[in-house]
């Protein structure tokens, strides 16, 4: 009985379909009209990705850098009406000794740039253009106010694709990141207490702004973690896997001001030589300095605070440090003159209060 009913439905459906098809063909009403979109507002909400990009793009530039043996592309953004542009040191480094820097604005206009100052320890540099009018400075935010989960927008020129906009969130704060080190003596290593983001960042994004929902700079995109070779300063061809790192703008603001005003930046120091080969937990003060002198500089901040060779520093202001690199990152996140509270182990645990000194060595 069930089989008969099924066949009956099929026969009736076939018959009805044939009649409808004949009618459509006879009357000529078979044109297809797909749904049309509704009206879209011309503008975008100020805190949308499109709204943020519209406000920020006039302040973002692409830098084409050429040196004697190397050329590359990076990003920067306008700091003031005098033509100062902030970017990464590793972006402009090929032109540091007689090379050329071409700066392209979002409008397509170009100008020659010159390095005003650069610092490999912070991986920051300031370039200046002249003869360009109507510059739009990028507003700077407060990276201390950033929270994990905040939405962010990154702008740059990945693989020389200028004015590329990507979005994501702040994935983490205070990530100890080191990059560089190609010279082998450690003089070109940068130490950053970085903001981590999943906004896609690729080679060419270096030096570009990481923006909050109010289109203010909260970080300078500087490095990515690639699946192939670990931390990449943006000079290789590895692509984004959602692990990007930006220099907090509060640190970059101070360094940029010093580079513009003095041509160099000061580094906060504690006046000790660390044993960078130490494999235990914490940062250990070496037995002696690299020149054979005392590991704790006489009369320096560490000496005045009572630090001595063999001390292992395990915390800075209550935050754990697990290596010498992490201690340097924590110190670099502060200003000379700031007071730190160190937890030290050496035959027992003690706390040390220390005021950071200053060094202008790169």
C-alpha positions as CSV (number, residue, x, y, z in Angstrom):
1,X,0.0,0.0,0.0
2,X,2.9,2.4,0.8
3,X,4.5,1.7,-2.5
4,X,1.4,2.5,-4.4
5,X,1.0,5.8,-2.6
6,X,4.5,6.8,-3.4
7,X,4.1,6.0,-7.0
8,X,0.9,7.9,-7.1
9,X,2.5,11.0,-5.7
10,X,5.2,10.8,-8.3
11,X,2.8,10.5,-11.1
12,X,0.6,13.4,-9.9
13,X,3.8,15.6,-9.3
14,X,5.0,14.8,-12.8
15,X,1.7,15.8,-14.3
16,X,1.4,19.0,-12.5
17,X,5.1,19.9,-13.2
18,X,4.5,19.3,-16.9
19,X,1.4,21.6,-17.0
20,X,3.3,24.4,-15.2
21,X,6.3,24.1,-17.5
22,X,4.1,24.3,-20.6
23,X,2.4,27.4,-19.2
24,X,5.6,29.1,-18.4
25,X,7.0,28.4,-21.8
26,X,3.8,29.6,-23.5
27,X,3.4,32.8,-21.5
28,X,7.2,33.7,-21.5
29,X,7.5,34.4,-17.8
30,X,10.6,32.3,-17.1
31,X,13.2,35.1,-16.5
32,X,15.1,34.7,-13.2
33,X,15.5,37.8,-11.0
34,X,18.0,37.3,-8.1
35,X,17.5,39.2,-4.8
36,X,19.0,42.7,-4.7
37,X,20.9,44.1,-1.7
38,X,19.3,46.8,0.3
39,X,20.8,50.3,0.5
40,X,24.1,50.5,2.3
41,X,25.0,53.6,4.3
42,X,27.8,55.6,2.7
43,X,29.7,56.0,6.0
44,X,30.9,53.6,8.6
45,X,30.8,53.6,12.3
46,X,33.9,55.3,13.7
47,X,34.9,52.3,15.7
48,X,34.4,49.8,12.9
49,X,37.4,48.5,11.0
50,X,36.4,50.5,8.0
51,X,36.0,53.6,10.1
52,X,39.4,53.2,11.8
53,X,41.1,52.5,8.5
54,X,39.6,55.6,6.9
55,X,41.0,57.8,9.6
56,X,44.4,56.2,9.9
57,X,45.4,55.5,6.3
58,X,46.4,59.2,5.5
59,X,49.0,59.0,8.3
60,X,50.5,55.6,7.2
61,X,53.5,55.5,4.8
62,X,55.4,52.8,2.9
63,X,59.2,52.9,3.0
64,X,61.4,51.5,0.3
65,X,64.9,51.2,1.6
66,X,68.0,50.5,-0.4
67,X,71.5,50.0,0.8
68,X,74.8,48.8,-0.8
69,X,73.9,45.1,-0.4
70,X,70.3,45.0,0.7
71,X,66.9,46.4,-0.2
72,X,63.5,46.0,1.5
73,X,60.1,47.4,2.2
74,X,58.6,48.5,5.5
75,X,55.9,50.7,7.0
76,X,55.9,53.8,9.2
77,X,53.5,56.5,10.3
78,X,53.6,60.3,10.7
79,X,54.4,61.6,14.1
80,X,54.1,65.4,13.6
81,X,53.7,68.1,11.0
82,X,57.5,68.5,10.8
83,X,57.7,65.3,8.8
84,X,59.0,62.9,11.4
85,X,58.0,59.3,10.8
86,X,58.4,56.4,13.2
87,X,59.3,52.9,12.0
88,X,61.5,50.0,13.0
89,X,65.3,50.1,13.1
90,X,65.5,46.9,11.1
91,X,63.5,48.6,8.3
92,X,65.9,51.5,7.8
93,X,69.2,49.7,8.7
94,X,70.2,48.9,5.1
95,X,70.3,52.6,4.4
96,X,72.1,53.5,7.6
97,X,75.4,53.9,5.8
98,X,74.8,55.9,2.6
99,X,71.7,54.2,1.3
100,X,68.4,55.7,0.2
101,X,64.9,55.8,1.7
102,X,61.8,56.5,-0.5
103,X,58.6,57.3,1.5
104,X,55.3,56.8,-0.2
105,X,52.1,58.2,1.2
106,X,48.6,56.8,1.0
107,X,47.8,59.4,-1.7
108,X,50.6,58.0,-3.9
109,X,52.9,61.0,-3.3
110,X,56.6,60.2,-2.7
111,X,59.4,61.9,-0.9
112,X,63.0,61.1,0.1
113,X,63.6,60.4,3.7
114,X,66.7,60.6,5.9
115,X,67.3,58.8,9.2
116,X,67.2,61.2,12.2
117,X,68.0,58.6,14.8
118,X,67.8,54.9,15.3
119,X,68.2,52.4,18.1
120,X,68.7,48.7,17.6
121,X,68.1,47.9,21.3
122,X,64.5,49.1,21.0
123,X,64.3,48.3,17.2
124,X,63.0,51.8,16.6
125,X,64.0,54.6,14.2
126,X,62.8,58.0,13.1
127,X,62.9,59.1,9.5
128,X,62.2,62.7,8.4
129,X,60.8,63.9,5.1
130,X,61.0,67.6,4.0
131,X,59.0,69.6,1.5
132,X,55.8,67.7,2.1
133,X,52.8,69.7,3.2
134,X,49.4,68.8,4.8
135,X,50.8,65.9,6.8
136,X,48.3,64.2,9.2
137,X,50.0,63.1,12.5
138,X,48.8,59.8,13.9
139,X,47.3,60.1,17.4
140,X,49.1,58.1,20.0
141,X,47.2,56.1,22.6
142,X,48.2,54.6,26.0
143,X,49.5,51.0,25.8
144,X,49.2,50.6,29.6
145,X,45.4,50.8,29.2
146,X,45.3,47.9,26.7
147,X,43.5,44.7,27.8
148,X,43.6,41.2,26.5
149,X,40.7,40.8,24.1
150,X,40.6,44.4,23.0
151,X,40.0,44.7,19.2
152,X,42.9,46.1,17.1
153,X,43.6,47.0,13.5
154,X,47.1,46.7,11.8
155,X,48.1,48.7,8.8
156,X,51.1,48.1,6.6
157,X,52.6,46.9,3.3
158,X,53.0,43.1,3.6
159,X,55.1,41.9,0.7
160,X,54.9,45.5,-0.7
161,X,51.1,45.5,-0.8
162,X,50.8,49.1,0.5
163,X,47.8,50.2,2.7
164,X,46.8,46.7,3.7
165,X,44.4,46.6,6.6
166,X,43.9,43.6,8.9
167,X,42.1,43.2,12.2
168,X,42.2,41.0,15.3
169,X,42.5,41.3,19.0
170,X,45.2,41.7,21.7
171,X,46.1,38.1,22.5
172,X,48.5,38.8,25.4
173,X,50.5,41.5,27.0
174,X,54.1,41.7,28.3
175,X,55.5,39.0,26.0
176,X,59.3,39.0,26.3
177,X,60.5,39.1,22.7
178,X,64.1,39.3,21.4
179,X,64.9,39.8,17.7
180,X,67.9,40.5,15.6
181,X,71.4,39.3,16.6
182,X,72.7,38.9,13.1
183,X,76.0,40.5,14.0
184,X,76.9,37.8,16.5
185,X,78.1,40.1,19.3
186,X,74.7,40.9,20.6
187,X,75.0,44.6,19.8
188,X,72.0,44.5,17.4
189,X,69.6,42.5,19.6
190,X,66.3,44.2,20.4
191,X,64.5,43.4,23.7
192,X,60.7,44.1,23.7
193,X,58.0,43.6,26.4
194,X,55.6,43.2,23.5
195,X,51.9,43.3,22.8
196,X,50.8,40.1,21.1
197,X,48.1,40.1,18.5
198,X,46.4,37.7,16.1
199,X,45.8,40.5,13.5
200,X,47.7,39.1,10.4
201,X,51.1,40.7,10.2
202,X,53.6,39.7,7.5
203,X,57.0,40.9,6.2
204,X,56.5,44.6,5.2
205,X,54.2,45.3,8.1
206,X,57.2,46.1,10.2
207,X,57.1,49.7,11.6
208,X,53.4,50.1,10.9
209,X,50.8,51.0,13.5
210,X,48.7,48.7,15.7
211,X,45.5,50.7,16.4
212,X,42.8,50.6,19.0
213,X,39.1,51.1,18.4
214,X,39.6,54.9,18.5
215,X,42.2,54.8,15.7
216,X,45.0,55.6,18.2
217,X,48.4,53.9,18.0
218,X,49.0,51.4,20.8
219,X,51.9,49.5,19.3
220,X,54.4,49.4,16.5
221,X,54.2,46.1,14.6
222,X,57.7,44.6,14.7
223,X,58.0,40.8,14.7
224,X,56.1,37.6,13.9
225,X,56.4,34.1,15.0
226,X,56.5,31.8,12.0
227,X,56.1,28.0,12.0
228,X,59.4,27.5,10.3
229,X,62.0,29.5,12.1
230,X,60.6,31.1,15.3
231,X,60.6,34.9,15.8
232,X,61.0,36.8,12.6
233,X,61.8,40.5,12.5
234,X,59.9,40.8,9.3
235,X,62.9,40.4,6.9
236,X,62.3,36.9,5.8
237,X,59.5,35.4,3.7
238,X,57.6,33.5,6.4
239,X,53.9,34.4,6.7
240,X,51.5,35.1,9.5
241,X,50.3,32.2,11.7
242,X,48.4,34.6,14.0
243,X,51.3,35.4,16.3
244,X,52.4,39.0,15.8
245,X,54.2,41.3,18.3
246,X,54.2,45.0,18.6
247,X,56.3,47.4,20.6
248,X,54.1,49.2,23.2
249,X,53.6,52.8,22.2
250,X,54.4,54.2,25.6
251,X,57.9,52.8,25.2
252,X,58.1,54.0,21.6
253,X,56.9,57.5,22.4
254,X,59.8,58.1,24.8
255,X,62.4,56.6,22.4
256,X,61.0,58.6,19.5
257,X,61.2,61.8,21.4
258,X,64.9,61.1,22.4
259,X,65.8,60.2,18.8
260,X,64.3,63.4,17.5
261,X,65.7,65.7,20.2
262,X,69.1,64.0,20.8
263,X,69.8,61.7,17.9
264,X,70.0,58.7,20.2
265,X,68.0,57.0,23.0
266,X,68.9,56.2,26.5
267,X,68.6,52.7,27.9
268,X,67.7,52.0,31.5
269,X,70.3,49.8,33.2
270,X,71.0,48.1,36.6
271,X,74.8,48.2,36.1
272,X,75.5,44.5,36.2
273,X,76.8,41.9,33.7
274,X,74.5,38.9,33.3
275,X,75.5,35.3,32.7
276,X,73.5,34.8,29.5
277,X,74.5,31.1,29.4
278,X,72.9,30.4,32.8
279,X,70.3,27.6,32.3
280,X,68.6,27.8,35.7
281,X,65.5,29.7,36.5
282,X,66.0,33.4,36.8
283,X,68.8,35.8,35.6
284,X,72.2,35.3,37.3
285,X,74.8,38.0,37.7
286,X,78.0,36.8,36.1
287,X,81.3,36.2,38.0
288,X,83.0,39.1,36.1
289,X,82.3,41.6,33.3
290,X,83.3,40.8,29.6
291,X,86.4,43.0,30.0
292,X,87.5,41.1,33.0
293,X,86.4,43.7,35.5
294,X,83.8,43.3,38.2
295,X,80.3,42.1,37.1
296,X,78.7,44.7,39.3
297,X,79.7,48.1,38.1
298,X,81.3,50.0,41.0
299,X,79.0,52.9,42.1
300,X,76.3,51.8,39.7
301,X,72.6,51.1,40.5
302,X,73.2,47.5,41.3
303,X,76.2,48.2,43.5
304,X,74.3,50.8,45.5
305,X,71.4,48.4,46.0
306,X,73.7,45.7,47.3
307,X,73.7,43.3,44.3
308,X,76.8,41.0,43.9
309,X,78.2,38.4,41.6
310,X,76.3,35.1,41.7
311,X,73.0,36.7,42.7
312,X,70.0,35.2,40.8
313,X,67.2,37.7,40.1
314,X,63.9,35.9,40.0
315,X,61.3,38.7,40.1
316,X,60.9,42.3,39.0
317,X,58.1,44.1,40.8
318,X,56.5,40.8,41.7
319,X,56.6,39.4,38.2
320,X,58.7,36.3,37.5
321,X,61.7,36.4,35.2
322,X,63.1,33.1,33.9
323,X,66.2,34.2,32.0
324,X,68.6,37.0,31.4
325,X,66.7,38.0,28.3
326,X,63.5,38.3,30.2
327,X,65.2,40.5,32.8
328,X,66.6,42.8,30.2
329,X,63.1,43.0,28.6
330,X,61.5,44.0,31.9
331,X,64.2,46.6,32.5
332,X,63.9,48.1,29.0
333,X,60.1,48.5,29.6
334,X,60.9,51.2,32.2
335,X,62.6,54.6,32.1
336,X,65.9,55.6,33.6
337,X,65.2,56.9,37.2
338,X,62.3,54.4,37.7
339,X,62.5,52.4,41.0
340,X,62.3,48.6,40.7
341,X,61.8,46.0,43.4
342,X,63.9,42.9,42.7
343,X,63.6,39.5,44.3
344,X,67.1,37.9,44.6
345,X,68.3,34.5,45.6
346,X,71.8,33.7,46.8
347,X,72.0,31.5,49.9
348,X,68.5,32.7,50.7
349,X,65.9,35.1,49.3
350,X,65.9,38.8,49.7
351,X,64.3,41.9,48.2
352,X,66.3,44.7,46.7
353,X,65.0,48.2,45.9
354,X,66.9,49.7,42.9
355,X,66.8,53.0,40.9
356,X,67.5,52.4,37.2
357,X,70.5,54.2,35.7
358,X,70.9,55.3,32.1
359,X,73.2,54.3,29.2
360,X,73.1,55.8,25.7
361,X,75.0,52.8,24.3
362,X,73.0,51.2,21.5
